[in-house]
Amino acid sequence: MSDSLSAQAAGKAAAFADELVAFRRDLHMHPELGREEFRTTGLIRERLVRAGLHPRLLPGTGLVCDIRPDRASPGGRADGGLIAFRGDIDALPVDDVKDVPYRSTVPGRAHACGHDVHTSIVLGTALVLAEFAREGLLSRPVRLIFQPAEEKLPGGALDVIKAGGLAGVSEIHAIHCDPKVEVGRVGLRSGAITSACDRVVITLTGAGGHTARPHRTTDLVTALAKLAAELPSAFSRRIDPRSGASLVWGRIESGSAPNVIPQHGELEGTLRCLDLEAWRQAPDVMHELVDVIASTYGAKWELEHHRGVPPVVNDPDAVAAMRTVATGVLGASAVEGTEQSLGGEDFSWFLEGVPGELTRLGVRPVGEPVYDLHQGQFDVDERAIGIGVELFAGLALRPFR
């Protein structure tokens, strides 16, 4: 992108800054869970229409919007080669405990993962690029994706794909708030940047009976305890240790009396994995190990392995493009590497079919403590919104190849 276009993008982003902050705060006050984002979808659509754009509603919630250059503009091509930008629009089922004027007005609901920021950035990108298109300065077609239900496994990205949201897209980018990084900085990583995340439920059944005669029963409590203690360890010995596989339990439930061996028990947790191939191997390995451990106690078993999302694997060329743009916008010293997270992110489904990348966007106010994602105290330095708009606009304004 030329210095002239870069300066124009910065100026246009600054012109929308106050509006985008107000938009973000409105979303923050009215959070909606995945596939319930009707108000959010309506607000986005109304603003895009006011900008002269033609958004297309997705089935249920969410929308996509294309901006195509004038064929007569210098270097302009309106066909093919869409560059896409994803913003997720859903909130989380947690309480907002911050003491701020824009605190959530909905009990038990909060934008505690920064999706209100992501949405505002993609909206701001649309407004800026719409102006460039009207001025004949947009050389490639752009798609803005406002995606529902990122927090619901296996993710609303699949809804978008099913509705044709990736048709014609040749490159896709997303930004995710990073509360560990100060505002004005970004983190980049080629290859895997998040992990796979699945939900695992194991159900045991057996005859049950009196604790005085365990030899005449199926001792489900002991069998569950053995599975809880031994399955993660055994699993780690059957999967390449470089894969970063992590099986952790969040719920174990069985029985109702101290002298009764129950007939039913459940164990539930998550499997996270840094490596795509290991994630694909995991279900077969886990079935085999559950059978060995449960059969030792004569328990009948059922394993529900609910596939979540694969790892987000960033394309090196897309990361290089973002690095160039981010260096121009923020300076080379503000662009840093970032570690691979064990968190899951359904942007991975887009990258299964289209090259692209996910960038970590610094949102922590300088000198302030870190409140992690998915906590009710989470908040951002809203200057990050304008930075995100400049980054996305810069990617879209690169010479079309």
N, C-alpha and C positions, 0 to 999 in steps of 0.2 A: 504494500500500500504506500502511495506517495506521501510525502510530508504534508502536502496540501490537503489530501483526503483525510489524513490522520487528524489534522488540526480541525477540519470541518466536522469530523465525527465527534471529537471532544467537545466542540462548541454545541453541536446538536444535543449530545447527551446531557450537557450542563443545562441546556434550556428546558429539558424535561425533568430535571433532578427533583425539584420540589413536588411535582405531580406524582412521580414514581414513589417517593417516600410516603406521600399521603395514601397512595394506592396500596402500598405494602402494609401500612398501619391499618387500613380498613380490612384487608384480608386477615391480618393478625387478630383483629377484634372479632372476626366472624369466621372462625376455622370450621372446616367441614371435612369429615372423614372420607376415605376412598369410596368412589362411586356414589357419593352423596354430595358432590361439589356443584350443586345446581346454581346457587347464588354466585359462586366464584366464576363458573363458566359464563354466566350471564353478564357479569361485570367486564370480563375480558372481551367478550364478543361485542358489547356495546362500544367499548373504547376503540377496538379495531375498526368497526364500521364507521365511527366518527372520523377516523383517520383516512377514510376512503378505501379501506381494504375489504376483502370479501372472505371472511372466515367460514370454514365448513365445520359444523357441529359433528362430533363423533357420537355413535350410539350411546345413550346414557349421559355421560358427562365428558368434559374435555372438548378440545377443538384443535384444528390445524388451520394455518393460513399461509398462503403462498404470496410472494411478492416477486413479480417478473419484470426484468428490465425492458425498456423500450428497444426494439430491434434497431431503431435508427440511432440509438445512443452510441458513442464511441466505444467499440469493443463489445457492445451489448449482444447477448444471446439469450433468447427467452426459452430455448428448448433444452431439456435434459440438464444433467449435471447439477441438480439441486444441492445446495448446502443447507443442512437442517440444524436447528438449535432446539434442544429439549428443555422445557421447564415443567417440573412436577407440581401439582396444584393441591394435593391433599394434606391434611393435618394429622395429628396423633391423638389417641385417646388418653391424654394426661392432663392434669390441672396446670394452668398457667399461674405461677405464684409470684410473678414479678410485680413490683409496685411502679407501674408506668401508666400513662394516660391511655395507651393503646392495648392494655391488657385484654386477654380474651374475655368476651362477654358470655361464652358458652361453657358452663361447668363441665369439667372432665374432657375438654377439647383444647388443644393448643398447637400452634405452629412452632413446635419445639425442635424441628429439624431444619428450619430455614427454607422450606418450600415456598413460603410467601416471598422470600427474597429471590429465589430462582424464577418464580413466575413474573415478578416485577422486572427482572433483568430481561427476560425474553420479550415481555411486552414493550419495554423501552427499546429493545433492538428493533422490533417491528416498527415503532414510531419513527426512529431515526432512519431506518432503511427505506421506509415509505417516502420520506422526504428526498433521499438520494435518488430514488427511482423517478420521482416527479421531475427532478432536475436533470435527468438523463445521465446520472453518474453511477448507476448500479450496473455492473457488467455481467452479473450471473444471477440466476434465479435462486430464491431463498424460500425455505419452509420453516415456519415457526410451529412447534409442537407443544401444546399445553396438555400435558398427560395426566390422567387421573390415576389414583390408587397405586402410587409407588410403594406405599407401606403395606399393601396387602399381597402376600405371596400367592401366586408367582408373579404378580405385578401387572399394573395397568399398561406397561409397555406392550404386552401381548395384545391388549385391546386395540391399541393404536395400529399395530402391525396388521391385525386381522381386518381392520377397517381401511387398509391401503395407505396408511400414513407414511410408509417408507417408499412407496412407488415413485420411481424417478430420482430418488435420493442417492447421491454418490459419496457424500461425506456428512458426518453428524458430530455435533459437539454438545457437551453439557458442562455445567458448573455445579459444584457442591460446596456449600458453606463449610469452612474448617475453623472451628473455634479455637484451635491451638495456634493458629497463625494470625499475626496482627494484620489489621486492615492495610491495604496497599501492597500486599505481597501475595504471590500465588505459588502453589506447589504442583509440580509436573512429574509424571512418571511414565515411561514407556513400558509396555507389557501389562501384566496384571496389577491393578491398583486396589481392587476390593477382593473379597472372597465369595465363594459359593455359600449359600445358606439354605438349609433344608430343615423341615420339622419332622421329628421322629417320635412315633407313639408305639409303645410295646404293650400289648395286652396279654396277661396270663390268666388261664382258668384251670381249675382242678376241683377235686372232690371236697377239699376242706374237712373240717372236723374239730375234735377237742385237742387242745394243746397238750393234754396228758398222753395222747397217742399219736404223735407226729408220724410214726412209721406206718400208720394206716391212712394217712392223708397225703395230699399234695401240698407241701409246705410252701405256699405261695409267697409269704412274706420273706422267707429266706431266699427263695428263688429270685424275687425282685431285687433284694439287696445284693445278691451275687451279680445280677445283670448290671445294676447301677455301678458297682465297684469294678467289675472285671471287664465289661464290654468296652469301655473307652480305652483301657490299656491293651486289650487283645487287638482291638481295631487298629491302634497305632502301630502294632507290630506286623500288620498285614498290608499296610499302605506305606508307600515311599515316605520316609520321614521328612523329606524335603518339601512335601506337599502342604505342610502346615495344617493337617487335619485336626480338628478339635471337636470332640463329642462331649457336650456338657448337659447335665440334667437340670430341669427347672421344676419338675413336679413328680412326686411319687405318692401313690395313693392305694391303700388296701386296708381292709378290716375295720371293725367297729367295737371290738371287745378284747380284753387282754387274754382271755382263755379260749378264744375261738379262732381257729385257722380259717381264713376267708376262702371263698371260692373264686374270687375275682380280684385282680390288681392291675394297676396301670403305671407306666413309667413314660415320661414325656420330656423331650429336650430338643436341642438344636445340634445339627452337624454343620460345621463351617470348614471350608477347605480352600486353600490358596491356589491349588493347581487344578486346571480344567480336567485333565485326564484322570487324576485321582478321584475327582468328584463323580466322573462317569463310572468308575469302578466300585464306588462305595456301596450302592444298594446290594449287589451280589455278595460282597464280603460280609456286610452286616447281617444279611439273612442267614448265612452259613454259621456265623458265630452265635447268633441268638438261638439257633436250633441246638447247637452243642451245649450251651449253658442251661437252657430251659429243660432240655431232655434229661439232663443229669438229675433233675428233681421230679421228673415225670410230669411236668407242666405242659399243657397245651398252650401254644403261643400264636400270636398274630402281630405282624410288624407292618405298620403303616408308615411308609417313607414318602412324605409329601415333598416332592421336588419344589424348591423355591426358585432361586436364581443362580446362574453360573457366575464365575468371576467376571468383572469388567476388565477386558484386555485391551489396553490402549494401543492404537496403531502408531508406530514410530513416526511416520510421515505426518500424521495429524498432530502429534505432540510437537514435532519440529515446527509446524506452522503456528501453533499456539505460542511456542517459545519466542518465535520471531515477533509476533504481534505483541505479546506481553512485555518483551524487552523494549519495544518501541513505546508502549504506553506507560510502563512503570519504571523502566531502567533495568539493566542486567542484574544489579545487586538485589532486586526485589523478586527475582525468579529463582526458586529453589527446588531441590528434589523433595520428594515426599515418600513416606513408607507405604507399603501395602497394608491395607486395613483388613481386619477380620469381619468387618461389617458387610452386609449384602446390599446390592443396589441393582434395580431391575433395568437400568440403562444397558446392562450387559446383553439383554435380548436384542436391542438395536444393533449392537456391535457383532452379533452373530451373522448379520447379513450385510452390514455396511461398515467400512472403515471409519474410525472416529476416535474421540478421546474424551475423558472426563478430567476436568481441572479442579484442583482444590483452591477455593477462593478464601483468602484471609478475611475474617469478619470480626476479629476480637479488637475491641477498643484498646489503643495503646496504653499499657500499664495496668489494665484491668485483669481480674482473675479469670481463669478459664472455667466456664460452665459448659459441660459436654452436651453433645446432641442427645435428644430424647429426655432432657431434664426440664422441669418446669421453670427453672431460672434462666434458661437459654435465651439470649438476645444477641443482637448484632450491632456493629457500627454501620449505620445506613449509608455511609460513603461508599461501601462496597457495591451498592446497586449501580451507581454510575460507572464504577470500574468495570463491572461485568458487562455493561452495555458497550463500553468502548472496546473491550476484548472481542465480543461477538461481532460488532460492527466491523472491526478491523479484519477479522477472518473473512467476512462476506465481501469486503471491498478489495481483497487481493485480486490481482489480475487473473482472469478466467482462463484456465488451461484446458 
